[in-house]
Amino acid sequence: MWPKGFQIKWFRNSLLQKAGSPKPHRPGFGPTELQVMQNSNGFYVGTGYILPDGSEKPYTIEGDYFVTREEAMDMLERMTGKMNEKLLRKYIQMTLAEARRADKEGVELPTLENELQSYADGNSSEKPEYYITFTAINKVGVNPGSDYNTPAGIYAYPLFPKTVQQLTSPKGSERLPFATQQPFISILKTSAGANLVTSPEFTLSEQYDAMKQLYTQETVERFGLSGTSFEDEVQKVEEAVAQGINPITAIMRNSAIYEEAQKKARKRPIDLIWLLTKMIAGGSPGAGDKAAAPIGKWNAILRGIGMDAFYDRSTGLIHKNEPQQAIFLSKGAVDVVKTFPNTLTPEHMRTRAKQAGEW
């Protein structure tokens, strides 16, 4: 006689289990995706574990505690790069309610253009207070997988009145050159305490200080440069300094990397440091893929000598095709002031121009 179903189930349940966490019996059991949870300490982002009987118990805590569920939902959105469904629904409801209230009261809600204009100030000859960046998701962060021959970082444009004019122009020749088609736009501000290096104001004295920080055994060990030609040059420099030679003179006499960077750099101190750090990271001073350096290591070396961000005031330091832009080398170097859906993409502006008969 064949065993009946309940007998097979009993037999399976009676088998000894292997050590470790039990595997899910069927889809739907086991660890959950990240979600907002709550315990006696407050709200947090974590995971649950679905038990065989269908019940769920707390499993992991993936961050800090928050006072409100909304704060935890915001953190969940940042961690996953997508807006939680409940938070998205609430955001839409709040937006619609605000629009209805404004309509009843005869109040015109500010457009994205108005919002940007309210932060735009100064001109291209000044250091900006605010910047804008464009992203594919509702999140601002360093992209470690960039294909460009520049350090990993958060790239942004200075937010001047002229910037808003360029962003709202339907003509491609007048628009900002890069990333304006992305669905999100964020207003940024340099974090308090972050060292923003400005080109071309960077001085010769600052160049020498940076060179002395670079040519040390600490740099070699910290950034995995053992066994490279740079380590050999550092040893020669340190031997020369031990004999009483000035550190800068020792670098100029003993470093082929410095000599090549110095030949290629334009006559601004910041250009030399930009190329020097790129070459130390493993790149060459030219342009193109063959000259590229590991962008993460290049980023780390720049931060290692105290440089948190760069603002290029029309010198083409960061990229020759975008002579006026900024790069923040870490999320900690920048504060996100506001983020909006980008309704000023090239496609939006062309459509608006056609409707107005201007295209």
Number of C-alpha atoms within 10 A of each C-alpha: 3 5 7 8 9 9 11 11 10 10 10 11 10 9 8 7 11 8 6 6 8 12 12 14 10 8 6 13 18 20 18 16 10 17 18 20 18 16 9 5 10 14 20 26 24 21 20 20 19 18 16 15 7 10 10 16 11 15 14 15 16 14 13 13 18 17 11 12 18 15 15 24 24 16 20 23 21 17 15 13 14 14 20 18 11 11 16 14 12 13 13 12 12 12 12 12 12 13 15 13 12 13 12 9 9 9 11 9 11 9 10 15 14 12 13 22 17 10 14 21 18 14 14 16 8 11 14 19 15 21 25 25 23 26 21 13 15 18 20 23 16 17 15 14 9 13 11 14 20 20 27 24 22 22 25 22 23 30 26 24 18 16 21 20 15 17 21 21 18 23 14 12 9 12 17 18 12 13 15 19 17 18 17 21 27 21 22 22 18 20 16 10 9 16 16 19 18 16 21 16 12 14 13 12 10 12 16 15 12 19 20 13 14 21 24 17 16 12 20 19 11 12 15 11 17 14 9 12 13 24 19 14 21 22 15 18 25 19 13 18 16 11 9 10 14 12 18 15 12 20 24 14 15 18 18 14 20 22 14 16 22 19 11 13 17 12 10 17 20 24 22 22 22 19 23 24 27 27 23 25 24 17 21 20 22 14 13 10 11 10 14 21 23 17 23 19 19 25 25 21 20 21 15 16 16 15 19 26 24 20 25 23 21 16 17 15 24 23 15 10 10 17 15 20 22 26 24 27 26 19 15 14 20 22 15 18 12 13 18 14 16 17 18 23 21 20 13 14 18 19 15 16 15 11 10 9 8 10 12
